[in-house]
């Protein structure tokens, strides 16, 4: 690999995350907001390492003798593309010889995120585990999937477009699933406003039709919620041979046009649940 393709900083760290191999655990919690890293880290027994570059804040430490890493990705699938690929490189790229290692190491990615329901059956302030996720705006279409064969990947037809649908890791789904969580099919959008049908002062040329979205049925699920990262995490993790799960704090119901009165408490509940089961 040339130096322009996988960029290594002068101190030996990967370009955006500013992390070096061995500074990261194989159990990684992904959050969007850098401040949410601090929310999680107050539950850690000890902290081994902390660094931040731009929106990417990383803390590695121990929770009940288990080494974990918490990383903020910022918002959206484009940032996820950076984070997942650079984390994969930390485990599977030889920085000295500029080549990928022959022996593959697998990572567990656990997303803790916020989300909005589009289902009357998914109430605000509930917690949801994404068993499946649809890449609604085909963000992963730049990757060549022609020869990609996986039981975690299928194509569906929606509104005349072929969309990629990804399954969560069976290993992590079974680990985190319980009767305390709703199960769902998550739609991942490329943004928060126009991409999710929110109207601002700019008229929308294209918008999400919730009625049409509700017609999608996949593996006995209708779409339960909208957010901006899950399908990209699932797709990239699966392409690269890793495990991924997405756990969602449902803060809004778009059908009912309501938002949580206590979003911070819902997020804290999800953090505690995740750490208890990690």
N, C-alpha and C positions, 0 to 999 in steps of 0.2 A: 504494500500500500504506500502511495506517495504521501509526502508530508502535508499536502493540501487536502487530502481526503479524510484522514484521521489526524486531527491536529493535536499535538502534544505541546503543552506550555514549557517554558524554559526550566521550570522547577520539576518537570516530569509528570505533571497532572494533565488530565483530559481537558479539552479546550473550554467548554462552557461551565461544567460543574466544578472545575478546579479540584478534582479528586484524584488521588493516586490509588493504584491497586492496593488491596488489603485494608483500606480505610473504610470499606463498606461491607456490611453484613449481607449474606444471601437472603435475609428476610427484610424486605424494604417496604415501608409504608409510604405511599405517595399521597400528598395533599396539594391543593392548588395554592393556598395562601401561606406565605412565609410565617405569618403570625400563628397559624395553626400548628406549625412545628413546635412552637413554644407551649401550646396547649397540651400537646402529647408528651412533650419532654418533662413536664412537671410530674408525670407519673413514673418516670424512669428512676431506677435505684442509683444509677451512676451514669456519668457522661464521659465518654472516651475521647470524642473528637467533635469539633464544630467548625464549620466554614460557610461563608456565603459569598456568592458572586451573582450580581444582578438579582433576579427573582428566585434563584436556585439556592436555597438554604439547606444545608445537610447537617444532621446530628447523628452520631453513632454512639450507642450506649447499651445499657443492660436493663431489661425488665424481668424481674424474677429469674435472674441468672441466664436469661436468653439474650444473646446479642442481636440487636435490631438497629436498623438505620431508618431515619425519617427524612424525607426529602420533599421540599416544595417545588412544584413544577411550573408555577404560574398557571395561567388560564389557557385552555384550548389544546386541540390536537397537534398543532404545529410545535408547541413546546414539548408535548409528549414524545414526538418524533426525535427531538434532541435528547431528552432524558433517557429513554429506553435504549437508544443506540449507544449512547456514551456509557451507560451502566453495563451494557453487554460487553463493550470493549474493555472495561475495567477487569472483567473476569475472563474474557476469552481472546484478548489481543495481547500479543507479546510486544511491549513497548520498545524493547531493546532491538529486536530483530525486524520490527515493522511488518509483522505477519500474524494471521490468526493462528491460535494454538490448535493442535490436533485433538487434544482432549477437552471436550466441552463441559462447562460448568453451568448449572441451571440456577436461576434466581426465582424467588417468590415475590411477586409484586402485589401489594395489598392497597387498593385505593380507598381512602376515606374522603368522601366528597358530598357536596350538597346537590340537590336535584329538585325538579318540579314534576309533580304528578300530572298526567292527563287522563287518569282513570278515576271514576267515582268510587272505585273500590280501594283506592290507595289514599288514605287520609293524610293531611299535613301532620307533622310531628311523628310520623311513623318511620321505621327503618326498613330499608329494602336491599336485598342482595340481588345483583344482576346475574341471572343464570345465562342469559344471552344478551348480545348487544348488536345493533345494526348501525353501520357506518352510513348515516343518512345522506351525507354530502359527498360520499366517495373520496374521502381524504386519503385513503390508502391506495388509490388507483395508480399512483406513480410507481408503485412496486409491481414487478412482473409476477403475477400469480398463476401464470399458465401451467407451470409444472408443480404447483403447490398442492400437495395432497394431505389433508388432515381431517380427522373426524370432528374437529372443532370449527370447521369453516364450511359455509354453504352460501349459495346465491339465491336471492329472492327477487321477484319482479314487483316493482311498486311504481305506479303512475307512469308506466312506459319505460322506467329505468331499472337496470339490474343493480341491486345493492348487495354488498357483502355483509353477511351475518356471522358473528363469531360466538363461540361458546366459552364460558369461563373454564378455568382449570377444574377438572373433577376433584382433584386432590384438595384444592383450596375451598371449593364450593362445599364439599362434605365437612371440611374442618370448621367453617364459619356459619353454615346454615343451621337454623333452629326455628322453633315456633315463635320466637321473639321477632323474627324478620318476615316481611313480605318477600315473595319471590317475583322476579319480573323479567321482562324483555325491554331493555333500555334502548332508546334512540339517541345516538350521539350526533350533535349538530356542530357546525363549524363556527358558531358564534352565539351570542346571547340575545341580541335584539332582532334584527331582520331574519336571521337564520332560524329563530324560534317563533317567528310570527308576531313579535312585539312591535307595536306601531309607535314611532316617534314623529317628529315633524317632517321627516322625509317619507314620501309615499312609497309603498312597497311594490316592486315589480313582480316579485314572486314571494309566496308565503306558504307556510305550513297549513294544510287543511286538516284540522284535527279529526274531522269526520272521516276523511280518507285514511288517515293514520290508524284510526280505530278499526278499519276494515282489515288491516294486516293481522294475520294469524300465523304464528310460527311456533311449532312444537307445543301446540295447545295454549300458547300465550297470545294475548293482545299486547300492544305496546303500553307499558305502564308509566314510563317517565322519560323526561328529556334532560340531557346534560351535555357536556362538551368534551369528555375524555375517554369514556369507558371502552367503546368499540376500538379506538386507536390503541389503547393499552392491550386489550385482548388480542388484536390482530398482530401487533408487533411482537408481543411476548410469544405468541404461538409460532410466528415465522422464525423466531430466533431460538426456540426450544426452551422457553421459560414458562412459569406458571403465573396466572393472574386472576385476581378476584376484585370486584368493585362493590363497596358497601356505601349505601347512600342515605343521607339524612334528608327526608322529604320535607322541604320548607315551604313549598307552594303547591296549590292545586290550580292548574290553569283553566280547567273547566269551570270551577266555582269562583275563580278570580279572587282567591284568598291567599294570605301569607301568614306564616307562623308568628304568634305573639312573643315567642321565646326561642328564637333560633339557636342562641348560644347553648341553651340547655339541651336541645336536641343533638347538637354536635358533640357536646360533652358525653351524652349517653352513648353515642356511636363510638367515640374514642374509647370509653371504658369497656364497652362490649368487645371491641376489636382486640384490645390488649389482653383481656381476660382469655380470649380464645387463640391468641397467637402462638 
